[in-house]
Every structure is written in C-alpha cells, then in structure tokens.
Amino acid sequence: MELVSHIPDVQANYQGFKNLASHLRTGAWFLLSIQKSGIDFEKNLPGGIVYSQLIEELENKVDYPTRKKSYLFKKDGEILAQ
C-alpha cells in the first residue's frame, strides 16, 4: 500500500490515522482513495457530471516530490466547481 499525503512527516500521518480510527466503530471500513496516485483521473457521476483530478508535477524536495492537484466538477465541458 502506498500513502500519498499533503503531510510529509510519516509520524504525523500515523498520528492522524490513529485519531481517525478512534472515531470509527469497531469493524468499520474507511476508504482512502479509489484512484492511483500521481495520475489524472475522471469519473462519470449521475446527471452527466464528471469529477476530474488533474495532477501537475512541481519540484522534487529532498524527501518527497511536490504536486499541484486540481479538482473539478464539469458538465458538457463547462466547469461547475473547482
């Protein structure tokens, strides 16, 4: 499993998951993502709306790469929300 997060510190991510787990019922599921990391993604939604994630590679830091992610909802090519 690969974790891609806006929080570059591993220990801070671990603590965040512990905090999250404390709010879930025993045996509950938590879905992190349905898309692969670092690629553009589109999903058709009801009503002809398309959800898109666009990835722009920025610079590589010492410990991790940086990316700009844009999230869009479109219908008939028109951006409804970004």
C-alpha positions in Angstrom: 0.0 0.0 0.0 1.2 3.5 -0.9 0.3 6.6 1.1 0.4 9.9 -0.6 -0.4 12.8 1.6 0.0 16.6 1.9 1.7 15.9 5.2 5.3 14.9 4.5 6.0 13.7 8.1 5.4 9.9 8.5 4.8 10.2 12.3 2.2 13.0 11.8 0.4 10.8 9.2 0.5 7.9 11.6 -1.0 10.0 14.4 -3.7 11.3 12.0 -4.7 7.7 11.3 -4.8 6.9 15.0 -7.1 9.9 15.6 -9.3 8.9 12.7 -9.5 5.3 13.9 -10.7 6.5 17.3 -13.8 7.9 15.7 -14.7 4.7 13.7 -16.9 1.9 15.0 -15.2 -1.5 15.5 -15.1 -3.3 12.2 -16.0 -0.2 10.2 -14.4 0.5 6.8 -12.7 3.6 5.8 -12.0 4.2 2.1 -9.0 6.4 1.5 -9.0 6.6 -2.3 -10.3 5.0 -5.4 -7.7 6.4 -7.8 -4.0 5.8 -8.3 -1.5 8.3 -7.1 0.0 10.8 -9.4 -2.2 10.4 -12.4 -5.1 12.4 -13.9 -8.4 10.8 -13.1 -12.0 11.2 -14.3 -15.2 9.6 -13.0 -18.7 10.0 -14.5 -21.3 10.9 -11.9 -25.1 11.0 -12.2 -26.7 13.8 -14.2 -23.9 14.0 -16.8 -21.4 15.5 -14.3 -17.8 14.5 -14.5 -15.4 14.6 -11.5 -11.8 15.2 -12.5 -8.5 15.3 -10.7 -5.6 16.9 -12.6 -2.0 16.5 -11.5 0.8 18.9 -12.2 4.3 17.7 -11.1 6.2 20.5 -9.4 9.6 20.1 -7.9 11.3 17.2 -6.0 12.1 18.1 -2.4 14.9 16.2 -0.6 12.4 13.7 0.9 9.4 13.8 -1.4 8.1 15.2 -4.7 5.6 18.0 -4.8 2.5 18.2 -6.9 -0.4 20.5 -7.6 -3.8 18.8 -7.7 -6.8 20.4 -9.2 -10.3 19.0 -8.5 -13.1 19.8 -10.9 -16.8 19.1 -11.5 -17.7 19.6 -15.1 -20.9 19.1 -17.2 -20.8 19.3 -21.0 -17.2 20.6 -20.8 -18.2 23.5 -18.6 -16.5 23.8 -15.1 -19.3 23.8 -12.5 -16.9 23.9 -9.5 -13.2 23.9 -8.9 
